[in-house]
Amino acid sequence: MVQADPKILVINANPSSLSTIQAGIQTLYPRARVEPVLDGQAVLQAAADLRPDVAIIDDQPGGADLLASIRLLRDHSPRLPIVVLIRLEQEALADATLAAGADDYLLKTPLVYRRLPKVVAVNLERQTQRQQLASSQERYQQLFASVPVGLFRCGEGARMVAVNPALAEILGAPGPSQLLGHCLVDFFVDSALAAQWQDQLAQPGAEGRFEGEFRRLDGQTLWVRIQARKIADPVNGNHYCEGSLEDISKQRQAQQALRASEEKLRLIFEHAFDGISIYEELPESGSRRLLECNERYAEMAGRSKEELLALGNTSLLHRKVSRRFSRAENLIIRQHQLRYRGLFSWIRPDGKENVIEYSAAPINLDGRPLTIGIDRDITERIRAQEEIQRRAAHLEALNGVIAAGAMARAPRELMEQTARQLSRALQADRVLLWVGNEMVAEGIELEAAQAWQARLAPVLSTGVQRIAGEVGEDERSSRRDTLLAPITHEGRVLGGILARAVDVDAWPHDAETLAQAVGKEVGAALERLYLLDQVQTQARRLQMLMDASPDGLLFLDPEWRVVVANSAAEQALQRLGQMPSQTPLTHLGPIPLEVLLTASSPGEIQEIHQPEGTIYEVSARPVHTQQQEQGWLLQIRDVTRERERQQQSEQQGRLAAVGQLAAGIAHDFNNILAVILLLAQLLEAELSMPEKSRRRLENIIRQAQHASNLIHQILDFSRRSVLKRTTDDFSAVVAETAELLRRTLASNIQVVDSYQAADFTMEADFTRLKQVLMNLAVNARDAMASGGTLTFTLERLCVQPNEQPPVAGLSAGEWIRLTVTDTGEGMSAEVLPHIFEPFFTTKEVGQGTGLGLSQVYGIVKQHGGEIAVESRPGQGARFDIYLPALPAPKMGETISEPTETVQGRSHTLLLVEDEELLREALAEVFQSYGYQVLTASGGAEALEKYEQVNGQVDLVISDMAMLGMNGIELHRALQQRAPAIRTIIISGHPSQRQQVDWRQLGIRAWLQKPVSVGELMEQVHKVLETVSPSGR
């Protein structure tokens, strides 16, 4: 039935056509919902949202491709009716629209909008019919699948193309799909019957049915009833065979049983072990008459068959054991033909007693009331049943104890279950079990149980015992037997079992055997629990040892499956592309496992290098037990960090050696440069020098200063330069340097700086750190000849004591990480190990000194930091610098003391320098400034000069490194003579300044060679301006 308010989707209609279409449809469906949409994806969205009953596509000039719109909608909604309105000039497209998926079409004649509602109604009706057909087919499929009778359809060659679950079950298939394609006649046991059945179905419309044997897929045979008919498919004309198949095996068995029943009944009647009798009921007298009986019936009665038949009413010879039925009850039994049963004893001539169990059933035979009775002598059975029940209870208890021993996880759990089993099996009201200090009691107070344990434990070694009247307080309890049994294992007594009978003489004769067996089973189970606990403890200890090992340890079985692995091994296997599972290992990284296991000698170490740079050392040892190979033990060590530290240590050793050499050379050069620079500056001060000579002298001074800067770079690398530490925010220094670089670098290089939200305050020589930033920037600039990006990143991090540091050598604590990256040409693996070595450069001759990165390395190390570099050809470079973020108080460079301006007078200086040329140059400088100069080539000579002038020395200027007595030792010797002596130290080894707390020694200043005239005279004047306690 067509719905009254259909939903209609109108596609590609202009407003005029839409209005006409809507008006036409609403003449037939006033409540119809008409939804317009243009084309493309909007059609699919509207179809999904509206779920229309009919779609109308209007063919408009210049509109969307009509066939494409049909295909798009048909692909999205396969069952949606589609009606197409085609322009007259496009009539040739009519067949194409149907081929594209349209259900109907109308030419846009003047009457098209009148015909459209009827076409819509027809298509709605078709849609309803389709839905009903689909519903009907679905119901048919459900019925086909759920009917309990086997249904089938066979195609060509009697091959099954459709079967239901019932047929699959009958023919022994797991499911219907397993039968598809099988030939039905192949299941016939008799091939002749199969051919006959096929002949019956040779013609269309023919029917065939028969009963016969089939062989199931599992080889079993069964009897079936098969009915089939040959039909033709009205759609394609193919012929099929459809029918049903029933399992009639039980029916056949019943028929065969029925034919054999008479013979069996006769044989049973004659040779049955039970007595069988047939009585005729005599309602008038309320008695019965024996009509027939077998020999066994007469045997149980102790008389002959003829005697019993002659007697007729054998009830006179019965002694009822169970209750007699009343006359009314007998009448009800007869009227309703109720079966009844009971017990009686025969009154035998020989006086022998027996117990007969009878069962009777009233029947009517041709209107004649009869009763069939079956009598069985159950005398021995009753006696045996008591024995069996007792033995079954004992066996159940023993099995329960065995099961408890297998399932229990603790001794107490086992003992509790054993106590319950014994209580039921032995009918005991009190049960006590104890093993060591563990005790379980049922029906006994704990205090009493402990007392009985203490009393009976010494006699357990004698075995199972019965103790008469031992456990109980009242008179009745005193007559009960108590059973005592030891809990043993391999001859050792582990504990005991105590049980008291419920009734007097209630113990069966085999109770002792049960108690002894239970004691042994409990002992064995307890031993297993103790051993299991030891094994589990050892396993836990072994696992703890393995997990505590930093190396990966795993055990492989002979098939190379992972049996056990510690956490380090599991992590290593994951990184090597393997997961611990039941499947055998085949590779560790790129190396086949067979190669690792077949090394030249057990335990030989082999290396695995991963693409990302991780290095593993793997060693394998076979595990043998009693000359049989049990598996392999593999040790996997991640030596990546170790190798990095080793390389770093080797590199640091090389750099330290080079730095020590450089520092020694720098000291000698400092002395040479000091002489050149001082004398040149003295010459520069002469007014009579010609202008041409002055310019030459200026070049000499500049080159000497340039050489001095190179010496400073060498000293920075060797970590022997003087650091002037202050406390400041490092991020401000980085930001200032980045801004300077933006102004000075080429426009095609972008400088980016970013900072984590953190405190970057640190104690450092920020001038030196600026030099680090500038050196790295210059290095990056040279690597980005075509432009690129230079990035400075600051972040603060905390390395925990047990945490793996981001770079080798980094201790636990707070650190500031400066990351400098560029997008330049990068460096190769061969170049990276040498970049921090002095004078190493990849630049062309004349374009670099090779000291820039060496200076960076030395400054970072001198600040107590670490530096790491990553680079690959074509992927730029990344430098990570780690500097301590520990706050420190700001310290000045000189000691501030109360000062008083010295009155103008001549000052005497004591100059101590072992280099003759430098000593002469310094003396000439001081003299040119009006000072009186005493010179000495060493400490001993200086003391002599000091004594000669009776200590009239205003200032001592001494070299640090001298033969015999160095500058510090000279100052201490002079302090013994004049505690307020003023001393300035001049040194070519900056490290000496850091190794000595010179301020605490009273030294007023420490100057670094080479020193300029201006710097030297400024420091001398500054020291002499302070008044010493001696008044000089």
DONU-510544 format. One line per field, with one value per residue (C-alpha): residue in one letter; x, y, z. Coordinates in steps of 0.5 Angstrom, whole numbers. Layout:
residu: (A|...)
u: (X|...)
v: (Y|...)
w: (Z|...)
This chain:
residu: (M|V|Q|A|D|P|K|I|L|V|I|N|A|N|P|S|S|L|S|T|I|Q|A|G|I|Q|T|L|Y|P|R|A|R|V|E|P|V|L|D|G|Q|A|V|L|Q|A|A|A|D|L|R|P|D|V|A|I|I|D|D|Q|P|G|G|A|D|L|L|A|S|I|R|L|L|R|D|H|S|P|R|L|P|I|V|V|L|I|R|L|E|Q|E|A|L|A|D|A|T|L|A|A|G|A|D|D|Y|L|L|K|T|P|L|V|Y|R|R|L|P|K|V|V|A|V|N|L|E|R|Q|T|Q|R|Q|Q|L|A|S|S|Q|E|R|Y|Q|Q|L|F|A|S|V|P|V|G|L|F|R|C|G|E|G|A|R|M|V|A|V|N|P|A|L|A|E|I|L|G|A|P|G|P|S|Q|L|L|G|H|C|L|V|D|F|F|V|D|S|A|L|A|A|Q|W|Q|D|Q|L|A|Q|P|G|A|E|G|R|F|E|G|E|F|R|R|L|D|G|Q|T|L|W|V|R|I|Q|A|R|K|I|A|D|P|V|N|G|N|H|Y|C|E|G|S|L|E|D|I|S|K|Q|R|Q|A|Q|Q|A|L|R|A|S|E|E|K|L|R|L|I|F|E|H|A|F|D|G|I|S|I|Y|E|E|L|P|E|S|G|S|R|R|L|L|E|C|N|E|R|Y|A|E|M|A|G|R|S|K|E|E|L|L|A|L|G|N|T|S|L|L|H|R|K|V|S|R|R|F|S|R|A|E|N|L|I|I|R|Q|H|Q|L|R|Y|R|G|L|F|S|W|I|R|P|D|G|K|E|N|V|I|E|Y|S|A|A|P|I|N|L|D|G|R|P|L|T|I|G|I|D|R|D|I|T|E|R|I|R|A|Q|E|E|I|Q|R|R|A|A|H|L|E|A|L|N|G|V|I|A|A|G|A|M|A|R|A|P|R|E|L|M|E|Q|T|A|R|Q|L|S|R|A|L|Q|A|D|R|V|L|L|W|V|G|N|E|M|V|A|E|G|I|E|L|E|A|A|Q|A|W|Q|A|R|L|A|P|V|L|S|T|G|V|Q|R|I|A|G|E|V|G|E|D|E|R|S|S|R|R|D|T|L|L|A|P|I|T|H|E|G|R|V|L|G|G|I|L|A|R|A|V|D|V|D|A|W|P|H|D|A|E|T|L|A|Q|A|V|G|K|E|V|G|A|A|L|E|R|L|Y|L|L|D|Q|V|Q|T|Q|A|R|R|L|Q|M|L|M|D|A|S|P|D|G|L|L|F|L|D|P|E|W|R|V|V|V|A|N|S|A|A|E|Q|A|L|Q|R|L|G|Q|M|P|S|Q|T|P|L|T|H|L|G|P|I|P|L|E|V|L|L|T|A|S|S|P|G|E|I|Q|E|I|H|Q|P|E|G|T|I|Y|E|V|S|A|R|P|V|H|T|Q|Q|Q|E|Q|G|W|L|L|Q|I|R|D|V|T|R|E|R|E|R|Q|Q|Q|S|E|Q|Q|G|R|L|A|A|V|G|Q|L|A|A|G|I|A|H|D|F|N|N|I|L|A|V|I|L|L|L|A|Q|L|L|E|A|E|L|S|M|P|E|K|S|R|R|R|L|E|N|I|I|R|Q|A|Q|H|A|S|N|L|I|H|Q|I|L|D|F|S|R|R|S|V|L|K|R|T|T|D|D|F|S|A|V|V|A|E|T|A|E|L|L|R|R|T|L|A|S|N|I|Q|V|V|D|S|Y|Q|A|A|D|F|T|M|E|A|D|F|T|R|L|K|Q|V|L|M|N|L|A|V|N|A|R|D|A|M|A|S|G|G|T|L|T|F|T|L|E|R|L|C|V|Q|P|N|E|Q|P|P|V|A|G|L|S|A|G|E|W|I|R|L|T|V|T|D|T|G|E|G|M|S|A|E|V|L|P|H|I|F|E|P|F|F|T|T|K|E|V|G|Q|G|T|G|L|G|L|S|Q|V|Y|G|I|V|K|Q|H|G|G|E|I|A|V|E|S|R|P|G|Q|G|A|R|F|D|I|Y|L|P|A|L|P|A|P|K|M|G|E|T|I|S|E|P|T|E|T|V|Q|G|R|S|H|T|L|L|L|V|E|D|E|E|L|L|R|E|A|L|A|E|V|F|Q|S|Y|G|Y|Q|V|L|T|A|S|G|G|A|E|A|L|E|K|Y|E|Q|V|N|G|Q|V|D|L|V|I|S|D|M|A|M|L|G|M|N|G|I|E|L|H|R|A|L|Q|Q|R|A|P|A|I|R|T|I|I|I|S|G|H|P|S|Q|R|Q|Q|V|D|W|R|Q|L|G|I|R|A|W|L|Q|K|P|V|S|V|G|E|L|M|E|Q|V|H|K|V|L|E|T|V|S|P|S|G|R)
u: (0|3|4|0|6|11|18|20|27|27|34|36|29|29|24|19|19|20|13|10|12|10|3|2|5|0|-6|-5|-1|-3|2|8|14|18|25|29|37|41|47|54|55|49|45|48|47|40|39|42|39|32|32|27|21|22|27|26|31|29|33|35|39|46|45|49|50|44|47|52|47|43|49|51|45|44|51|49|41|41|33|31|26|29|24|27|24|27|27|24|30|34|29|35|37|31|34|41|38|34|41|44|40|33|27|22|22|17|18|17|11|6|2|8|6|-1|2|8|4|1|8|10|5|7|14|12|7|13|18|12|12|20|20|14|18|24|21|18|24|27|22|23|30|29|24|29|34|30|26|28|27|33|32|36|36|41|43|47|49|45|50|47|47|43|42|39|43|38|41|48|47|44|49|55|57|60|55|51|57|61|56|55|58|57|53|47|47|54|51|47|50|47|49|43|38|42|41|34|32|36|32|25|27|29|23|21|15|17|17|22|21|24|27|34|41|46|53|55|61|64|63|57|51|43|37|33|27|28|23|24|21|24|22|24|27|22|27|33|30|35|32|33|32|28|26|27|31|29|33|29|34|30|24|27|31|24|21|27|26|19|20|25|21|16|22|26|20|19|27|27|20|24|31|30|34|28|21|16|8|1|-5|-12|-15|-22|-26|-32|-27|-22|-17|-13|-11|-4|-4|3|10|17|22|26|19|18|25|25|18|22|16|15|11|6|5|4|-1|-5|-5|-7|-7|0|-1|-3|5|7|10|9|16|13|6|0|-5|-12|-18|-20|-13|-13|-19|-16|-10|-14|-19|-13|-8|-3|4|6|12|14|18|16|18|16|14|19|18|26|25|30|29|29|27|24|23|17|14|7|3|-5|-7|-13|-13|-20|-23|-20|-16|-9|-3|4|9|16|20|27|31|35|37|45|44|42|48|53|50|51|58|59|56|61|67|64|64|71|73|70|73|80|79|77|83|87|84|85|92|93|89|91|95|97|97|92|87|89|88|81|78|81|78|71|72|74|68|63|66|67|61|65|63|70|76|83|89|96|102|108|105|99|92|85|79|72|68|73|75|82|85|82|85|92|92|90|95|100|98|97|103|108|105|104|110|106|101|94|90|83|83|76|73|79|76|69|66|60|58|55|62|66|63|65|72|77|81|88|93|99|101|107|111|117|117|117|112|109|103|97|89|84|77|71|65|58|55|57|61|60|67|67|72|76|76|83|85|82|85|92|91|89|95|99|96|96|103|105|101|104|111|109|106|113|117|112|114|121|121|117|121|127|124|122|129|132|127|129|136|135|131|136|141|142|143|138|138|133|133|131|128|131|126|128|122|123|122|124|126|128|125|132|131|124|126|132|127|122|128|131|124|122|117|117|112|110|113|121|126|129|133|136|136|139|143|139|139|143|149|149|148|153|159|166|166|160|160|163|161|158|155|149|149|142|140|138|145|144|149|148|153|150|153|150|151|148|145|146|143|145|149|142|141|136|136|140|142|143|146|144|148|146|153|151|152|158|161|159|163|169|169|168|173|178|176|177|184|186|183|187|193|193|190|196|201|197|197|205|206|201|205|212|208|205|212|214|208|209|216|213|207|210|216|212|207|213|216|209|209|215|213|219|218|216|209|211|215|209|204|209|209|201|201|206|202|195|198|201|194|191|197|194|187|189|193|187|183|188|187|180|180|185|181|186|183|181|174|170|164|158|151|146|140|143|136|138|145|142|137|142|146|141|139|146|146|140|143|150|148|146|139|138|139|134|135|130|131|126|126|122|118|124|129|136|140|147|154|158|163|158|163|166|159|158|164|161|154|158|163|157|154|160|160|153|153|159|155|149|152|145|141|138|135|140|136|137|133|134|131|132|132|133|137|135|140|138|136|140|143|141|149|155|158|152|152|145|142|139|142|141|141|142|141|144|141|142|140|146|150|152|158|160|161|168|169|165|170|175|171|173|181|185|187|182|178|174|174|179|186|185|178|179|184|180|180|173|169|176|175|167|169|174|169|164|168|171|164|163|159|158|157|154|153|149|150|149|151|145|141|144|148|145|150|147|151|149|151|150|144|146|146|152|153|156|164|168|175|179|178|175|179|178|183|186|189|197|201|205|212|216|215|219|217|221|220|221|221|226|225|231|228|221|224|228|222|217|223|223|216|216|221|218|212|217|218|224|225|229|229|231|231|228|225|232|235|228|229|236|234|229|234|239|234|231|224|223|219|212|210|212|211|212|212|208|212|220|225|226|221|215|211|206|212|216|209|209|216|216|209|214|218|212|205|202|206|203|204|201|202|203|202|202|198|191|190|194|190|184|188|190|185|190|186|186|193|193|195|192|192|193|194|194|200|201|199|198|202|195|192|199|200|192|193|199|196|190|194|199|193|191|195|198|199|206|205|208)
v: (0|7|12|18|23|21|24|26|29|34|35|40|44|51|55|55|47|46|50|46|39|40|43|37|32|35|34|26|27|33|32|30|33|36|37|41|40|42|37|34|32|36|31|25|29|31|23|21|27|26|19|20|15|17|22|26|29|35|35|43|46|48|44|38|32|28|21|23|25|18|14|18|17|10|8|12|9|3|1|9|9|15|18|23|29|29|35|33|35|30|24|20|20|16|9|11|14|7|4|9|6|10|7|11|17|22|27|34|35|40|34|32|35|32|25|26|24|18|16|17|13|7|8|8|2|-2|0|-2|-9|-9|-8|-13|-18|-17|-18|-24|-27|-25|-29|-35|-35|-35|-41|-44|-44|-45|-51|-58|-62|-62|-58|-57|-55|-58|-56|-59|-66|-66|-62|-58|-50|-49|-53|-51|-52|-58|-62|-60|-63|-69|-70|-69|-62|-57|-52|-51|-48|-54|-58|-53|-56|-64|-68|-71|-78|-79|-80|-86|-92|-96|-93|-97|-93|-87|-88|-90|-84|-80|-83|-81|-74|-74|-70|-63|-63|-71|-73|-78|-81|-87|-89|-91|-91|-85|-84|-78|-74|-77|-84|-86|-89|-87|-88|-82|-81|-76|-73|-68|-65|-63|-55|-50|-43|-38|-33|-36|-43|-47|-54|-55|-61|-58|-63|-65|-70|-73|-77|-84|-88|-88|-90|-96|-98|-98|-102|-107|-107|-109|-115|-118|-116|-122|-127|-123|-122|-130|-131|-126|-129|-136|-134|-128|-127|-124|-127|-125|-127|-125|-125|-124|-119|-122|-116|-120|-123|-118|-123|-125|-132|-133|-135|-135|-135|-136|-141|-136|-134|-141|-141|-135|-138|-144|-148|-151|-147|-153|-152|-144|-145|-150|-145|-139|-134|-133|-127|-133|-134|-127|-123|-116|-112|-105|-103|-106|-103|-102|-104|-97|-96|-102|-100|-93|-97|-101|-96|-91|-97|-94|-98|-99|-103|-105|-110|-117|-124|-131|-136|-141|-148|-148|-142|-138|-131|-126|-119|-119|-112|-112|-108|-109|-106|-107|-108|-109|-115|-115|-113|-118|-114|-117|-115|-116|-117|-117|-119|-119|-122|-116|-119|-119|-113|-109|-112|-110|-103|-102|-104|-100|-94|-94|-95|-90|-85|-87|-86|-80|-77|-80|-77|-70|-70|-72|-66|-61|-63|-61|-55|-52|-46|-47|-52|-49|-49|-57|-59|-55|-59|-65|-64|-63|-70|-74|-71|-74|-80|-83|-80|-76|-71|-68|-68|-65|-64|-62|-61|-57|-51|-51|-54|-55|-57|-58|-60|-59|-52|-50|-51|-58|-59|-57|-61|-67|-66|-65|-72|-76|-73|-78|-84|-83|-86|-93|-92|-92|-93|-94|-91|-93|-88|-83|-77|-74|-72|-75|-83|-84|-80|-85|-91|-88|-90|-85|-86|-83|-83|-80|-75|-78|-77|-82|-85|-78|-76|-69|-69|-73|-74|-75|-77|-79|-83|-80|-86|-92|-98|-93|-94|-99|-104|-101|-94|-95|-96|-90|-86|-88|-87|-80|-79|-81|-77|-70|-72|-72|-66|-62|-64|-61|-55|-54|-56|-51|-45|-46|-47|-40|-37|-39|-37|-30|-29|-31|-26|-21|-22|-22|-16|-12|-14|-8|-13|-16|-24|-29|-36|-39|-47|-51|-48|-41|-39|-34|-38|-32|-25|-20|-13|-10|-16|-15|-7|-9|-14|-9|-4|-10|-11|-17|-18|-24|-29|-36|-36|-37|-32|-31|-25|-20|-13|-15|-21|-28|-31|-38|-33|-31|-38|-41|-37|-40|-40|-40|-33|-30|-23|-20|-13|-11|-4|-1|4|10|9|4|-1|-8|-13|-20|-27|-33|-40|-46|-49|-57|-62|-69|-68|-66|-59|-55|-48|-42|-36|-30|-23|-17|-11|-4|-1|6|10|6|7|15|16|12|16|22|20|19|25|29|26|28|35|35|33|38|44|42|43|49|52|51|55|60|62|63|67|71|73|74|78|82|85|86|90|94|96|98|102|106|107|110|115|118|125|125|119|120|119|113|110|111|108|102|101|101|95|92|93|91|84|83|84|80|75|76|74|68|66|67|63|57|59|58|52|49|52|56|63|68|68|74|71|75|73|75|72|68|69|77|75|70|75|81|77|74|82|83|78|80|86|84|77|77|78|71|68|68|69|66|65|62|61|56|60|59|62|63|66|63|65|65|70|72|76|69|66|71|69|62|65|69|63|58|63|65|57|57|63|59|53|57|60|60|62|59|59|60|58|59|55|56|51|49|42|38|31|26|22|16|18|17|24|27|27|23|26|30|30|30|37|44|45|50|48|52|49|52|49|51|49|49|43|39|35|28|22|23|30|30|27|33|39|41|40|46|49|43|46|44|51|53|56|63|63|60|59|53|55|58|51|49|56|54|47|50|56|51|46|52|53|46|45|39|40|35|36|32|33|29|32|36|36|42|42|42|44|42|46|45|50|49|53|53|60|63|70|76|77|83|82|86|87|94|97|104|108|115|119|118|125|126|123|118|111|105|99|92|88|81|77|71|73|78|82|82|85|90|92|93|97|102|103|104|109|112|114|117|110|108|101|95|89|82|75|71|70|70|76|80|78|81|87|88|87|92|98|96|94|101|98|101|96|89|87|79|74|68|62|63|58|56|61|63|69|67|64|71|74|70|71|78|78|75|81|86|84|90|89|90|85|85|78|78|71|67|61|63|57|59|65|60|55|60|64|70|75|72|72|79|80|86|84|79|81|76|77|80|86|93|99|103|97|96|103|103|98|100|107|104|100|105|110|105|107|101|100|102|109|108)
w: (0|-2|4|4|5|1|1|-6|-8|-14|-17|-22|-23|-24|-20|-25|-26|-19|-17|-23|-20|-13|-15|-20|-14|-9|-13|-11|-5|-1|5|0|2|-4|-3|-8|-9|-15|-17|-15|-7|-5|-8|-4|2|1|0|6|10|7|5|0|-3|-10|-14|-20|-24|-29|-35|-36|-41|-39|-32|-30|-34|-33|-34|-29|-24|-25|-24|-18|-14|-16|-13|-7|-6|-10|-9|-10|-15|-20|-25|-31|-34|-41|-46|-53|-56|-52|-53|-56|-48|-46|-47|-44|-38|-36|-38|-33|-27|-28|-27|-31|-35|-38|-44|-42|-47|-44|-41|-37|-30|-31|-32|-27|-21|-24|-26|-18|-16|-20|-18|-11|-11|-15|-9|-4|-8|-8|0|1|-4|0|7|4|2|9|12|7|9|16|15|11|16|22|20|23|17|12|6|0|-7|-12|-19|-25|-23|-17|-13|-7|-8|-2|4|11|18|19|13|15|22|19|14|19|17|21|17|11|7|8|4|-2|-8|-6|-10|-6|-9|-7|0|-2|1|-5|-11|-15|-11|-12|-20|-19|-15|-21|-26|-22|-23|-30|-32|-30|-25|-23|-16|-13|-6|-2|4|5|8|7|9|13|12|19|16|20|17|18|15|11|8|2|-2|-8|-14|-21|-22|-27|-25|-28|-29|-32|-34|-31|-27|-20|-16|-9|-3|4|8|15|19|20|24|30|27|23|29|33|27|28|35|35|30|35|41|41|41|46|51|50|52|57|60|60|62|66|72|75|77|72|73|70|75|73|78|81|83|86|91|92|90|84|80|78|70|68|71|69|73|77|80|82|85|89|92|94|90|83|78|78|85|84|79|82|88|84|90|91|96|101|101|102|108|107|108|106|107|104|100|102|98|96|94|90|86|84|82|77|75|73|71|76|76|84|87|94|98|101|103|101|106|104|106|107|112|108|109|103|101|94|90|86|81|78|72|71|64|60|55|51|57|62|68|68|72|70|76|76|82|84|90|92|99|97|93|100|103|98|97|104|103|96|99|105|100|95|101|102|95|94|100|98|91|94|98|92|88|94|94|86|87|94|94|101|107|111|105|104|111|111|105|108|114|111|107|112|117|111|109|116|119|124|129|131|126|128|123|125|121|125|128|123|126|123|128|126|132|137|141|139|147|147|140|142|148|144|139|145|148|141|137|141|139|131|129|131|125|125|131|134|141|145|149|149|146|150|156|157|158|151|148|152|148|142|138|136|130|130|123|122|116|112|106|105|112|115|120|118|123|125|123|129|128|133|130|131|133|137|133|127|124|118|118|113|116|118|111|109|114|112|105|107|111|105|100|105|106|99|97|103|100|93|96|100|94|90|95|94|87|86|91|87|81|84|86|79|76|81|79|72|72|77|71|66|61|57|59|55|55|48|48|42|37|39|42|48|55|60|59|63|62|59|54|52|51|47|43|41|39|35|31|35|40|46|43|42|35|34|34|27|27|32|28|21|23|23|29|26|25|32|35|31|33|33|41|46|49|43|43|36|35|32|29|28|23|28|31|37|38|42|44|44|46|46|50|49|56|57|62|62|55|52|49|53|49|49|54|50|53|50|52|50|49|45|51|53|46|46|53|50|44|48|53|47|44|50|51|45|46|53|50|44|50|54|48|46|53|54|47|49|55|51|46|51|53|46|45|51|49|42|44|50|46|40|45|48|41|39|45|42|38|34|30|23|20|16|21|26|21|20|28|28|24|28|34|31|28|35|38|33|35|42|40|37|43|47|43|44|52|51|48|53|59|61|60|66|67|69|72|74|75|70|66|60|56|55|53|47|45|45|40|36|35|33|28|25|23|21|17|10|9|6|13|18|25|30|38|42|50|55|60|66|70|66|71|72|74|68|64|59|55|53|52|47|44|44|40|35|33|32|28|24|23|21|16|13|12|9|3|0|6|11|18|24|31|38|43|51|56|63|65|71|71|77|80|77|70|64|62|55|54|57|63|65|72|76|78|74|67|62|55|49|42|36|29|22|16|12|8|15|16|15|20|18|20|26|31|29|29|36|35|34|27|24|18|12|9|4|6|8|10|17|23|25|32|32|35|39|43|44|46|51|54|55|59|63|65|67|62|56|49|44|36|31|24|17|10|7|14|17|24|31|37|44|50|57|62|70|72|80|83|86|89|85|86|84|81|86|94|96|101|105|100|101|95|96|96|90|91|87|88|88|84|85|78|78|71|69|61|60|54|57|64|60|56|63|66|61|61|68|68|62|67|72|77|80|78|82|77|79|75|80|87|91|87|89|96|96|93|98|103|100|100|107|104|101|96|94|89|87|80|79|74|76|73|75|76|84|87|83|84|90|94|93|95|102|103|102|107|112|112|111|112|108|102|95|90|82|79|71|68|62|65|66|69|75|77|78|82|87|91|90|94|100|100|99|92|89|82|77|70|64|59|54|57|54|57|58|62|66|68|70|74|77|79|82|87|88|90|96|102|105|113|113|110|103)
